[in-house]
Amino acid sequence: MSKNPTDAAMHSPYSAFATSSAITAAAAPAAAPYDPSYDPLVSPGIGHNRAYAPTYWVASAGQPPEDDGPIAGDVDADVVIIGSGFTGLATALFLAQEHGIRATVLEANQVAWGCTSRNGGQGQNASGRLYRSQWIERWGLKTALRLDQEIRYGFDTFKDLVAQIDCDPQPGGHLYIAHRPKKMAFLGNEARVMREQFGYDTRILSGDEVRRDWCGDQEAAGAMHEAEGICVHPLKLAFGYLSKARALGAKVHPSSPVTGWETRGGVHHLRTPGGVVRARAVAIATGAYAAPGLTPLLKNRVFPVLSNSIVTRPLTPAELQATNFLTHQALTDTRTLRFYYRLLPDNRVQIGSRSSITGADAGKDAHYRLLVDGLARKFPALAGIRIDYSWWGWVDVSHDMMPRVVQPDPAHSIYYALGYGGNGVSFSAHAGRRMAERVAGKHDASIDLPIYDSPLPFPNQGEWAAPFRRLGQNMLYRWYWLRDEWL
């Protein structure tokens, strides 16, 4: 890498550094092979023009919209966004739509190549890994209520975009299923907190009600139902963001990884294989896929965690009857390393969970079997069903389990939105809106909320513990399994 970004942010209007008309695009070369063992902690780089992971979403999204091709030549831009997933594309969209700023998006591989094309497509009224009862414990009721108001506003942002894009929406809510009877007390408490403190219409269902009225999950001891929740086809949604952003003047350049970064005179010089892009501000939206050494502002701030997923062949009418799938809503269970699953519009079942710890280990049969066996336990009629798609991807988990949308150092015109912990499908839309506001120099009363007023933290033990995180993760995963299944 070149010199670290060190110059102060530029406070004059972005129109003084308008996107150069000299921006050109090279013809897209043939994609390099997909690398199933990619690991953000040990791989030398994120790659250059790599093919998508073999997901169901990629296979069923249809022809991608036009993009602007790889960077070809040195160019100027108002704002550069690194990463073309949900957050990066939403940031570009809102910068143009609400602030009149036409961003340039740089993507190392294909548009929406990372977690955006590999997730479960479950949009929930949440962000990060903490429950609302845990918000109260950490910050007190007053702040928790304000944070809830912001997350609700964020879910409205997501719903508004989903309503404008053909992305196979499946509304109705979220069913949080107790996989063991002992988990019902936890769900009962959380439902009570959500009703009494936050005013939600949450309700508790018995195991019989779940199997009779929702789906035949044989593990279900009961469930909590939340009325807010929309499942989507994530890649179709991302392609919709792409089309809307470009229609407003944003430029989106795949096959353009940032391979060097230095700052001179308040201007960021981002080197790509096709040329240098100069910008007054940079917004980072890489999720767990940030290249090592991209900026010291991110070093050890996010812990990448793998999530594996499978999709079955379409269910027959007899199998639909045997599994009693009466809902297309988002389903998750109460395991610490939870299963997330749902019935897709074409009657396939998708199920995913955390499993592997390293990229080199991700393709092992044990992680595939975890999902296949979990599906069979929940729905015995699907034991042995053909699996048509299997993939994995990296999730950006913050060390305190909550995301950040911040300018981490006011001396640098650098911003990031990261750390969703697996709840980014919906909140990423609003994170893009809020990051666009920060980049444009606009602030409102939400700025002092915990997810906006501080950078991503180091591990709880301090930065020295970062090299040992995977050792700890391995031990924790063993403990979680023992606790979830036996204790």
N, C-alpha and C positions, 0 to 999 in steps of 0.2 A: 504494500500500500504506500501511497505518497504521504505527505504531511497530514497530520490530523487537522480537522476543521477547527480553527481557533479565532477567527475574526468575528467582531460584534455583528449583531443583526442589523440589517438595513431598514430604516424606519420610513423612508420616503415611499410614495405610492408605487405599486408594482407596474403601473402603466408607463413609468419612466424606463422600464427595462422590458419592453413588450417582447413577446415571442417572435423570434426572427423568421422572416419569410423564407430564409435560406434553409429551413429544416427540410431535409429530403429523406427518402426511405429507399432502402435497397430491396430488391426482390428477395422474398423469403427463401432461404435455402432449405433443402430437405432436412427434416428434423433428425437430430441425433437420437440414438436409442435411449429409451427410458432406463434409468438406473434404479433398480429396486432396493439397492443397499445404501442409497444416499443417506447420510447421517450428518446433520448440521454441526455436531460437536467434533467430528473427526474428519469429515470429507474436506479436501482442499478447497473446494468451491461449490457453488450451487449448480454449476453447469452452464452450458451455452446452447440454446435452441434445442433442449431435450424434449422428447415426445412426452405426451401426457401419461400419467399412470393409467392402467387398464381398468378404469372404473365404469360402472353402469351409467353414470352421468355423461361421461365422454361418449359412450356408445349410443346414447339416446338423445343427445342435445341437438342434433342436426348440424347443418353447416354453420360454422362460426361467422359472426358478422365481420365486415372488413375492419382491419386495423391499419396502422400507419407504417408497418414494416420496420425492419431494423434501422437504427440510427446509421446514417451514412454521411460523414463529414462533421466538422465542428459547428455547433449551433448554440443559440441563446434561447433561454426560456424564462418566463416569469417565475414559475415554481416547478421544481422537479419532484415527482412522487416516485419512490422506489417500491415496486411491487404492484401487480395488477390483479390482485384478488378483490374480494368484496370491499375491503377498507380503501385500498388505493383507488379503485374505480369510483366508489361513492365519494371520496374526497375530491376527485377530479370533477365529478358531476356537480357537487354542491359549490365548489369554488367557482365554476362557470355560472351556474344557475342563480346563486344567491350573492355573489361578490364580483361577477364580471371578470374573473381571473381564469385564463386559459392555461391549464397545467400541461406539462409533458410527463407522461408516465413511462418509466423504464422497467421492463420485465426481462429477466434473464432468459426465460424459456418461452413457453406458450402463454397466452393470456389466461389468467386464472389457473395457472399450472399447479399451484401449491394446495393448501388445505381447502381452498374454495371449490375445487373440483374433486375433493376426496372425502368430504364430511357426510353426515347423515341427513342433511337437509332439514333439521328440526329447528324451527324458529320459536324460541320461548321468551316469555316476559322476564328475562334474567340477564345477568352479565357476570362473568367470573364464576368461581366455584362456591362462594358462600351463600347460605340461605339467608332469608330476611331476619330470622331470629338471631343469626350470627352477626348481621349488621348491627343489631341493637346491642349485642354483647360487646362488639368492638368499638362502636362510635357513639352509643347512646341513642335513645329513641328519636330525639329531634333531628339529628343528622340522618338517621335511618329513614325517617319519613321523607326528608328532602331527597335522599338518594333514590327512594322508591318513585317519587314524582318524576325524577329525571329518567329512570329506566322505563317508566310508563310512556313518557314522551318519546323515548327512543324506540319503543315498540310501535308507537304510532308512525314514526318515520319509516320503519320497516314495512308496516302494513300499507302505507301510502304508495311505496315503490312497488310492492308486490301487486297491488291493484292495477298498476300501469303496465305490467310486464307479463307476457305469456310464460309462466313458469310452473304450471301444474299445481297451483296452490291447493292445499288440503287443510282448511281451517277447522276450528272446533275446540282446540285446547290441548292440554297435556295431561296424560294419566301417569302418575308416579306410583308404581306398583311395589308393594311390600313383598319381597321375595321370601321372607320368613315371618311367622307370626310376631316375633319379638320386635319387628320394625314398625308395627302398627302404632306403638306408643309415640315413636318419633314423628310419624306422619300426622297423628292426631294433634300433637303439640304444634307442629308447623302450620297445620290447617287453622288451628285456633289463633295463632299469632297473625296469620295473614288475614283472617276475618276481622279480629278485634282491633288490631293495631293499624292495619293497612286498608281495610274495607273491601277485601276481595271476596268473591263468591266461591270459596273453596268448599268442597264437601268430601266426606270420607265414605268410601264404598266398602262393603264386605267382599270377601273372596268370591262368594256365590254371585253377587251383583256384577263383579268384574266379568266373570265367565259367562253369565247369562246375557248381559246387555252390551258388552264391549268387545272382549276377545277371550278365547278359551285358554289363556295362560295358566297352565297347571301349577305353576309355582306361586301364583298370586294368593297371598293371604288377605289381601285387601288393597286399597289404593287411595290416594288423594287425587281429586280431579281439580285442575285449574282451568278456568274458562278461556284464558288467553293462550294462544298457541297456533302457529300456522306451519305446516310442513310444505316444503317447496322442492322443485328440481333446482339444485344450487347452481349448476352450470348454465341452465337457461336463464336464471336470474342474473348471474354475472354477465352473460352476453347482453342482457337487457340494459344493465348498467353501462356496458361498453358502448352500445349504440346511442344511448341517451347522452353520455358524456361527449362522444365525438360529434354528435349533432350540434352541441353547444360550443364546439371549437377546441375541445381538449385533443391532444395528440397521444396516442398509445403505441409504444414501440416495443414489440416482443423481440426476442433474440438480441437483447441489449443489456447484458449484465454490467453492473458497476464494478470495474476492476481496479479503480484507483480514485482517490478523492483528496484534493487539497483545496484550501481556501486562501484566496489572495484578494486583498482590498475589499472585503465584504462579499466577494463573489465565490460561490462554490464551483469548482471545476471537477466534474464527474467524468472519468474516463470510461469509455465503453469500447468494445472491439471495432466499432465503426467510426468513432470520433469522440471528441470531448463536448459535453453539454455543460454550458455555463448558466448558473441560476443564482438568484438572490436568496432563495429559500429552498429547503429540502424537507419533504415529509416522508417518513419511513413507514411503510405498511407491508412489511415482509412476513408477518406472523412468525412462525418458528423457522422460517427459511432464510433468515438474514445470513449473508456470507460472512465467514469469520473475518474479523478485522474491519468490517464495514465502517464502524465508528466506535471510538472508545466509550461513547455515551450508552452503548448497548452491551458492553462486555459484562458477561455473567448476570445480566438483568432478567433474562428469560430462560426458562428451562424447557427444552423441547421434549415432548412425550409422544410416543407412537400410539395411534389408534388404528386398529384393523377392522375391516368391514367385508361382508359378503352379501350377495343378492342371489336369491333362488331363481329357478325357472318360474314362469307363471303357474299359479295354483289352479288345479282343476276345480270344477264346481263341487265335487265330492270333498276335496281337500278344504275348500272354503267352508263347507258345512261342518267338517270335522274340527276345524280350528275355530269356528264360530267368530271369524273376523267380521265384526259389525261396525268397525271404526277404522278410519284412515288417520286418526290423530297420532300425535307424537307419544310414544311409549318409552319410558325408562324405568329401570328398577333400582332398588335401594342398596345394591352392592356398592362398596366404596369404589371399586373398579367396575362401574355400572355397565349393564347392557343397555343399548339404545336400539329401538327397533320400531318397525311400522309396516303396514300394508301399502304398497305403492299403487299408483293409479292403474297399472296393467296387471294387478293381482300377484305380483312378485312380493316376497318378503325380504326386507333389508334388515340386517342386524350387525351391530358393531360393538367393540369394547376395547379397552386398553389391554395390551398383552406384552408384546416384545419391549425390550429396553434399548437395544441397539439396532441400527440399520442392518448390520451384518447378520443379525439374528431374525430379522422381521419375516423372512420367507419360510421359516421352519414350520413343519407340519403341526407342531404342538399349538401354535397360535391359530392356525386354521381350524384345528380340531376344537379349540376352546369355543369358537363361534358355532361350529356345526353341532357340537354336543349341547351347547346352551340352547340352541334353537330346538333341538329334539326334546330337551327336558321341558321346555315351555309348551311346545306343541308336538306331542308324540306322533301325530299323524304325518309330520314332516320329517321324521327320521329317515335318513337315506335319500332325501330329495336331491335332485341334481342342482349343483351350485354353478351358476353361469358366470358370476363375476366375483373376484377376490382381489383386494388391494389394501394398502395401508398408507398413512400419511402422518405428518408431524403436527402436533398441537402446541401452541405457545401458551405455556403455563407460567404465570408470575409466581414469585416466591411467597407472596402474601395472599395468593388466590384471587386477586382482583385486578382488572385491567387498568391501564393508564392511557389517557389522551392528553399529552402534555408537550410543552416546550421545556425540556429538562434543564436547560441552562439558559437564562435570559441573555447571556453573552453570545450565544450562537443562534443563528436563524435556522435551527434544526428542530423538527417536531416528530413525534411518533405516536401511533395508536397501536397498542400491543397488549398481550397478556389475557386474552379472553378465556383461556382454560377450557375450550370446547363449547362455549356458549356464544360464539361469534357470528352465527348465521344471521341472527336478527340484530344484535347490538352493533355489529360492524357498520351497518347503514348509518346509524346515529353517530357512531364514532367518526365516520367520514365527515358527517355534517359538522360535528364539533371541531375536528381537526381543521377543516376548511375555515371555520371562524377564527381559530387561533392563528393560522397562517395569514389571514386577512387582517389581523390586528383587532378583531372584534371580540369583546368579552361581555358576559352577562353574569347574573347572580349565581349561576351554577359553577363558576370558576373555582370556588373554594371547597367544592365537594372532594372527598378523598380520592376519587378516580381522576381528578383533574389538577390537583394542587401539589402533587409531588411526583418525582420520577419513580420508575420501577425500582423496588428495593433489591439489595443483594440477598443471598440466602440468610436465613435467620441467624446462623452462626457467624456470619461475616463472609466477606469475599474469599477468604482463605479456604473456605469449605467447598468452593465451587468444583475443584477437580475431583472431589469425592462424592458428588451428588449421585452418580449412577450406582455406586456401591450402596449408598443409602437407599436409593430407589429399589434396588433388587431386594434388599432386606424388607422394605416396607411392603412391596408387592406380595411377598410370602406371608407377612403378617396379615395383610388385608384379606388374602384368600382364606387363611385360617379363621379369622374373625367372621368373615361374611358367611362361610359355609358350615362352620362347626361350633363356634363359641356363642 
